[in-house]
Amino acid sequence: MSAPPALLPPKEGVEFESLPWNLNLPEEHSYVHVTTTSEWDATHYDPETDSGSVTTSVFKYSDTPLALFPSTTSLNYGTTIWEGLKCYRDKDGKPVVFRPDRNFARFTRGAEAMALPAPSKELFLRGIQTAIQANSHLIPPKGDGMKLYVRPMLLGSGQQLGLYPSPQFSLLFFVSPTGNYFKGSSGGLNLHLETKRSRAARGGLGNVKCSGNYGIALRPLLDAKKQGFHDNLYLELETYKEGALKEAVLQEMSAANFFLLLNTGEIVTPSLERGTILPGVTRESVLAIVHKFADELTADIRASTSNDAAVVTAVARDVTVADLENASEAWCTGTAAELVPIARLATGKDEEDFDVEFTHGKTSAGPVTTKLLQMLREVMTGQRSVEDGWLRDPYTPATQFCA
């Protein structure tokens, strides 16, 4: 068991606050890569001795590309899952990672769905810790929205032609320092209500963080931007009948979950029970914050809704297009986005007519969106606590970080 690398200060000369949401400074990155032909075992990581290839298989990003052949399983059959989480500095300037155990839970479900061997919790978290320690000079200074984004990946990296689970698997952890996902937007987002194309259907992989969930959203996203929208909000398409759009059930955006503040004071977000949306960690965290600090939100919710009798509740349920017309605020959540206001939702060219502008969000976030973002960031930086264990220090001993 060796001592971890020293925590380095943020790299000089980098304007972290101005970095776009992209792969930034790859020449400065290192990544972690381990492989197996069956299951993961103690040769990859042994928590008893804090040893294994996940602690030593660190490669320079720009000098060590992956060796992928044309017959690589994931290239041919899409067997790739990934996660997104972040390391940033808390109120004292100390690096922390936000709720990585929840990413592990989702990663495990994704591995099962895609016929990939799931790593142990200890291997998954130790990979994250190794990647952060190898890139500590890219952890931004303390500040809102700045983060070292960490992406664990699991993919079929073996060669074959038939439709079978891969004969080899790769577990990777790479990073990029980033700013805010929607930094370029002015005011709230202008969203397209997508009524012709489906992101996910019941019985499919809509709740799995696999590559196909994002590939399928790219063409609709480009088309929406051509019409002047920032992004799409998808319907559960089988619930949409022409002429009855308001009865259709909402899902999520291309890469973010969706929330509404109804005029009753109820905060709603689409339910996970249909199995068609991703169980976002930020989504789950916002629901927990509302439940714990409802009293603090009462004044802002009543101001937003102009309803002095509004009662603060947070519910995950089927949300329909009709609900959009009874809301004062809307926002989206995600690891990258954190919490971003939505100003408008409308259909586009050659679609059934629908257009709603929310009371708040056009020029700035509404009072509840603003308050929830403040609360979320206070939780993320340790100024407020929902429950123990949400923040993990990557420079604590592995036994503590990986517990």
Number of C-alpha atoms within 10 A of each C-alpha: 8 7 7 16 13 11 17 13 12 16 15 9 6 12 11 23 18 12 20 16 18 12 12 16 15 14 10 14 22 23 25 25 22 20 21 18 14 12 14 18 13 14 11 21 22 15 16 10 11 18 17 17 18 27 22 14 17 21 17 15 17 13 10 11 9 10 7 13 12 10 15 22 27 21 16 15 17 15 24 24 27 21 19 17 23 24 29 25 23 22 14 10 13 16 25 21 27 22 18 24 20 16 20 20 11 20 25 19 16 24 22 12 16 19 15 24 23 19 20 15 17 20 25 24 22 24 30 30 27 24 29 30 20 23 22 21 20 29 29 26 21 19 16 14 18 23 28 25 25 22 18 25 18 28 28 29 26 20 18 17 12 11 9 10 18 23 15 20 25 19 25 23 25 23 30 24 28 26 25 20 19 18 14 9 11 11 16 23 23 23 22 27 24 25 22 13 14 16 26 22 18 15 10 11 20 21 24 25 23 24 15 17 20 13 12 15 20 12 11 21 19 14 15 21 15 10 11 12 21 18 24 27 23 23 27 23 20 11 14 18 12 11 9 12 18 17 15 21 21 28 29 24 23 19 20 23 25 23 26 25 27 21 21 20 26 17 23 22 25 22 18 16 12 16 17 22 27 21 19 21 21 24 21 14 17 21 18 15 19 21 15 13 14 16 11 13 19 19 15 19 31 20 15 24 23 14 13 14 12 19 18 22 17 21 16 15 14 17 22 19 19 15 18 22 15 16 24 25 29 31 24 23 25 19 20 22 19 20 28 26 27 28 25 23 24 19 20 20 8 8 13 14 11 14 13 14 19 21 15 24 24 18 12 15 22 25 20 26 27 16 16 18 19 14 21 23 19 15 20 21 25 17 13 13 17 16 11 7 13 18 21 21 18 26 20 12 13 20 13 11 20 21 13
